[in-house]
Amino acid sequence: MHKLLKLSSALILAIATATPVMAASETYIVDGTHSFPNFSYSHFGYSIQMSRFNKTSGKIVFDKEAKTGSVDIVIDTTSVDTGSTVFNQHIQGEDFFDTAKFPTATFKSTKVVFAGDKPATIEGNLTIKGVTKTVTLVVSSFQAAMHPMLRKDVLGATATANIKRSNFDAGKYAPYVSDDVKIDIAVEAIKE
């Protein structure tokens, strides 16, 4: 019996040390000082207007080895910055973001598609004004590395998507003010 117990223990130890260590998913917290969703649209055909949101939070889960990940972003729509205080208030009204009722917009991923060891597209649900639509973000740049100043693992990405604002109950003045809106998201996140 003693020999059987010793043999069993030796076998368990051998299997445990022979099993490769699996990489685990890592969680990163969005750095609000370096993460800004921008949006742009045609203004009566005269110019492309560009605005951004100044307050963004959330988390990103990334597993390089398994080629999986998830993104959960919250945008404070009251932080919209058009470059004009008057227009900031106008765009927060009922016809557009209606921030009194809907002070946040969210993006929650449903699928991350990798090209090699980097995310190429992120499919998910974008919710604006309580309306949720499927959106695909196309990732144009991605980096996961040790930050030289913070001495922590950081990942960053830039991604774009195109939406129609009328799909989110914000289509006033279309088509004069373009219904098509381009979203550009620059995000950095610090490992927990």
HELIX and SHEET records of a PDB file:
HELIX    1   1 HIS A    2  ALA A   18  1                                  17    
HELIX    2   2 THR A   77  SER A   79  5                                   3    
HELIX    3   3 THR A   85  ILE A   91  1                                   7    
HELIX    4   4 ARG A  165  PHE A  168  5                                   4    
SHEET    1   A11 VAL A  80  ASP A  81  0                                        
SHEET    2   A11 SER A  47  PHE A  53 -1                                        
SHEET    3   A11 PHE A  36  HIS A  43 -1                                        
SHEET    4   A11 ASP A 180  LYS A 191 -1                                        
SHEET    5   A11 GLU A  26  VAL A  30 -1                                        
SHEET    6   A11 THR A  56  ASP A  63 -1                                        
SHEET    7   A11 THR A  68  ASP A  76 -1                                        
SHEET    8   A11 THR A 104  ALA A 115 -1                                        
SHEET    9   A11 LYS A 118  ILE A 128 -1                                        
SHEET   10   A11 VAL A 131  MET A 146 -1                                        
SHEET   11   A11 ASP A 153  LYS A 164 -1                                        
END                                                                             
